[in-house]
């Protein structure tokens, strides 16, 4: 028996704390498109580790009242800038309907400070402009997924540990 290279729809629901309707909406909006295995009318739906984190990142933005339309604008900005358009590994800050991206280079903190770019806003003013903000610590999405896996009755935790691409003890 081979190990599935991803997570089933039911596992994804448990790991991301979302509903089936929310997953369908993300797919219809082309924000997260799972892999389908099998040619039947009911194929097996598989989400990758990266997609699990992406769904959690989107969920965080939605909790901060960032609309799906605004999320699409963020992804479009990242894509047009030639940057990986995934949200899961970006440090985003939401302040009063504006979204800022903190580009971090902590390798030489005494010489550099994080670069902060406005990437979305309700009025679309100053998009792409560099900013200076005092920022709170960004919560770690990976730790949330590990916690959800540990607490889930649905997830086989030993199998999850093999499939998760980031060990919870190796994250900063």
CORNOR-V92741 format. One line per field, one symbol per residue. phi: phi as a letter, one per 30 degrees, with the letter a starting at -180 (. if undefined). burial: 1 if it has 24 or more other ideal C-beta (glycine too) atoms within 12 Angstrom, else 0. A space follows every 10 residues. Layout:
# CORNOR-V92741
phi=???
burial=???
This chain:
# CORNOR-V92741
phi=.cdddlbded ddeddchccd dddddddddi cbcddccjcd dbddcbcded dedddddddd dddciddddd dddddddddd diceddcdcc ccbcbhibcc ccccbddbed cbbecbbdca aecidididd bbbccddddc dddddddddd ddddddddde eddddbdddc cd
burial=0000011110 1111111100 0110011000 1101000000 0000111111 1111111111 1101010001 1111101100 0000111111 1111000111 1110000000 0000011111 1000001000 1000000100 1101110110 0000100001 0011100000 00
